[in-house]
Amino acid sequence: MEARAKGGLASLLLALAMIAAFLSVTSSASAATVFCKEFVETCPKESVYPISTNYSASVEAGKVTLITSQFSKKQCTGSAFEWTTTETTEEGTLVGSVGKVTFSGCSGGCTVEARNLPWKVEFRRETEFNAMEVSNSGAGPPGLRILCGGVKCTYAAESSSSWTVHQVSEEEAAHVWGQPFLALIEGFACENAIQWDVDYLLNSPEPAYLTLG
């Protein structure tokens, strides 16, 4: 009788463990960060943009991208930022590769170009904001090279930089926003650091909202 009771208890515990494991896997899968065609908290499977989707964002018309330092400020009237999603981690983080960052119409006749592409980008849907992190993909730390009147200065992030994906309504496209600090790594007569003030509008594919899937 006692052996039977112990056997029943063991079977019950095994069943409970299996249920817990199933719920854990289900919860983990449902918590994955995705880009969605709908402005919802949980994206229906048919509305999730698949891995390998290409995304592009650009400076909104009438606005500028600022590159500021202690003694100067440069403005670029045009800038674009493009990435492709590559995988979703076990923790639900959406990972991508930034393959193109361009600038145009920069003040003072300066030119600005991205360095060490591709950059790694990670997206996480969080309670208060949508986290976005840009970091080294293996080519080197994300950086910018600025050429003004023959003076060439190269800057790079010392580590990963935190950005956000800001979206407030279904009527407004998502904004990719950040203010990463970049330190001087090469150049003469250059300032020691700059701040890149970023505000891009996600315009392809459209619509696209960062949420859970």
C-alpha positions as CSV (number, residue, x, y, z in Angstrom):
1,M,0.0,0.0,0.0
2,E,2.8,2.4,1.0
3,A,4.7,1.5,-2.2
4,R,1.6,2.2,-4.3
5,A,1.2,5.6,-2.6
6,K,4.8,6.5,-3.2
7,G,4.4,5.5,-6.8
8,G,1.3,7.6,-7.2
9,L,3.1,10.6,-5.6
10,A,6.1,10.2,-8.0
11,S,3.8,10.1,-11.0
12,L,2.0,13.2,-9.8
13,L,5.3,15.0,-9.3
14,L,6.5,14.0,-12.7
15,A,3.3,15.2,-14.3
16,L,3.5,18.5,-12.5
17,A,7.2,18.9,-13.7
18,M,6.1,18.2,-17.3
19,I,3.3,20.8,-17.1
20,A,5.7,23.4,-15.6
21,A,8.2,22.7,-18.4
22,F,5.5,23.1,-21.0
23,L,4.3,26.3,-19.5
24,S,7.9,27.6,-19.3
25,V,8.5,26.9,-23.0
26,T,5.2,28.4,-24.0
27,S,5.8,31.5,-21.9
28,S,9.3,31.9,-23.4
29,A,8.0,31.6,-26.9
30,S,5.2,34.1,-26.4
31,A,7.6,36.6,-24.9
32,A,9.7,36.9,-28.1
33,T,10.3,40.4,-29.3
34,V,9.0,40.9,-32.9
35,F,8.2,43.6,-35.4
36,C,4.5,43.4,-36.1
37,K,2.1,44.7,-38.9
38,E,-0.4,45.6,-36.2
39,F,-0.3,48.1,-33.2
40,V,-1.1,45.5,-30.5
41,E,0.4,44.1,-27.3
42,T,0.7,40.6,-28.6
43,C,1.2,40.1,-32.4
44,P,-0.8,37.4,-34.2
45,K,1.4,34.9,-35.9
46,E,0.3,35.9,-39.3
47,S,1.2,39.6,-38.7
48,V,4.8,39.0,-37.5
49,Y,7.5,40.1,-39.9
50,P,9.8,37.1,-40.5
51,I,13.5,36.9,-39.7
52,S,15.6,38.2,-42.7
53,T,13.2,41.2,-43.2
54,N,15.0,44.4,-44.2
55,Y,14.1,47.6,-42.4
56,S,15.0,51.2,-43.2
57,A,14.6,54.4,-41.2
58,S,15.5,58.0,-42.1
59,V,15.5,61.5,-40.7
60,E,12.0,62.9,-40.8
61,A,11.5,65.8,-43.3
62,G,12.4,69.1,-41.8
63,K,14.5,67.6,-39.0
64,V,18.2,67.1,-38.7
65,T,20.7,64.7,-37.3
66,L,23.0,66.5,-34.9
67,I,26.6,65.7,-34.1
68,T,27.7,67.8,-31.2
69,S,30.9,68.3,-29.2
70,Q,32.1,70.7,-26.6
71,F,32.9,73.5,-29.0
72,S,30.9,72.7,-32.2
73,K,27.7,71.4,-33.7
74,K,27.2,69.8,-37.1
75,Q,23.9,69.2,-38.7
76,C,23.0,66.7,-41.5
77,T,19.6,67.2,-43.2
78,G,19.6,63.7,-44.5
79,S,20.5,60.4,-42.9
80,A,19.4,56.8,-43.3
81,F,19.8,53.7,-41.1
82,E,19.1,50.2,-42.4
83,W,19.2,46.7,-40.8
84,T,18.1,43.1,-41.4
85,T,16.9,40.8,-38.6
86,T,18.9,37.6,-38.3
87,E,17.6,35.6,-35.3
88,T,15.6,35.5,-32.1
89,T,17.6,34.4,-29.0
90,E,16.3,31.9,-26.4
91,E,15.6,34.9,-24.1
92,G,13.3,36.4,-26.8
93,T,15.7,39.2,-27.9
94,L,15.4,40.1,-31.6
95,V,18.9,40.3,-33.2
96,G,19.8,42.1,-36.4
97,S,22.7,43.4,-38.5
98,V,23.0,47.1,-39.4
99,G,24.4,47.1,-42.9
100,K,24.0,50.8,-44.0
101,V,24.2,54.2,-42.3
102,T,24.4,57.3,-44.5
103,F,24.5,61.0,-44.1
104,S,23.9,63.9,-46.5
105,G,23.6,67.7,-46.4
106,C,26.0,68.1,-43.5
107,S,26.9,71.7,-42.4
108,G,30.2,73.3,-43.1
109,G,30.8,71.2,-46.2
110,C,31.6,68.2,-43.9
111,T,31.1,64.6,-44.9
112,V,30.2,61.9,-42.4
113,E,30.4,58.1,-42.9
114,A,29.8,55.1,-40.7
115,R,32.7,52.9,-39.7
116,N,33.1,49.2,-38.9
117,L,29.8,48.1,-40.5
118,P,28.0,45.8,-40.1
119,W,26.9,46.7,-36.5
120,K,25.0,44.3,-34.3
121,V,21.6,45.5,-33.2
122,E,19.3,44.0,-30.5
123,F,15.7,44.8,-29.8
124,R,13.8,44.0,-26.6
125,R,10.2,44.8,-25.8
126,E,10.1,46.1,-22.3
127,T,7.4,47.5,-20.0
128,E,8.2,51.2,-20.1
129,F,10.0,51.4,-23.4
130,N,11.4,49.4,-26.3
131,A,15.1,48.8,-25.8
132,M,17.5,48.8,-28.7
133,E,21.2,48.2,-28.3
134,V,23.9,48.8,-31.0
135,S,27.2,47.0,-30.6
136,N,30.3,45.5,-32.2
137,S,29.5,42.6,-34.6
138,G,33.1,41.6,-35.0
139,A,34.2,44.2,-37.5
140,G,35.0,46.7,-34.8
141,P,33.1,49.1,-32.5
142,P,30.3,51.2,-34.2
143,G,31.7,54.5,-35.2
144,L,31.7,57.6,-37.4
145,R,34.4,59.3,-39.5
146,I,34.0,63.1,-40.0
147,L,35.9,64.9,-42.7
148,C,35.8,68.7,-42.6
149,G,38.2,70.9,-44.6
150,G,40.9,68.3,-44.8
151,V,40.7,67.4,-41.1
152,K,39.7,63.8,-40.6
153,C,38.4,62.5,-37.3
154,T,37.3,59.0,-36.5
155,Y,35.2,58.3,-33.4
156,A,33.8,55.0,-32.0
157,A,31.7,53.8,-29.1
158,E,33.7,52.4,-26.3
159,S,31.1,49.7,-25.7
160,S,27.5,49.1,-26.8
161,S,25.1,52.1,-27.0
162,S,21.5,52.1,-25.8
163,W,18.8,53.4,-28.1
164,T,15.0,53.1,-28.0
165,V,12.2,52.4,-30.5
166,H,9.5,54.9,-29.6
167,Q,5.9,54.5,-30.8
168,V,2.8,56.1,-29.3
169,S,-0.1,55.3,-31.7
170,E,-1.2,53.4,-34.7
171,E,-1.3,56.6,-36.7
172,E,2.4,57.5,-36.1
173,A,5.3,55.5,-37.4
174,A,7.9,54.2,-34.9
175,H,10.9,56.4,-34.1
176,V,14.4,55.0,-33.7
177,W,16.0,57.4,-31.1
178,G,19.4,57.6,-29.4
179,Q,22.2,59.8,-28.2
180,P,25.3,57.6,-28.3
181,F,28.6,59.1,-27.1
182,L,31.6,58.3,-29.4
183,A,35.3,58.7,-28.4
184,L,38.1,59.8,-30.6
185,I,40.2,56.9,-31.8
186,E,42.1,58.5,-34.7
187,G,42.8,62.0,-36.0
188,F,44.7,65.2,-35.5
189,A,43.2,68.5,-34.3
190,C,40.0,66.7,-33.3
191,E,37.9,67.0,-30.3
192,N,38.1,64.1,-27.8
193,A,34.5,63.0,-28.0
194,I,31.2,63.7,-29.8
195,Q,27.5,63.0,-29.2
196,W,25.4,61.6,-32.1
197,D,21.8,62.8,-31.6
198,V,19.6,60.3,-33.6
199,D,15.9,60.5,-34.4
200,Y,15.0,58.3,-37.3
201,L,11.5,57.5,-38.6
202,L,10.9,53.8,-39.4
203,N,9.5,53.9,-43.0
204,S,10.0,50.4,-44.4
205,P,8.3,48.1,-44.2
206,E,5.2,50.0,-43.3
207,P,3.5,49.7,-40.9
208,A,6.0,48.1,-38.4
209,Y,5.6,48.2,-34.6
210,L,7.9,46.6,-32.0
211,T,6.0,44.3,-29.7
212,L,5.7,40.7,-28.4
213,G,4.9,37.7,-30.5
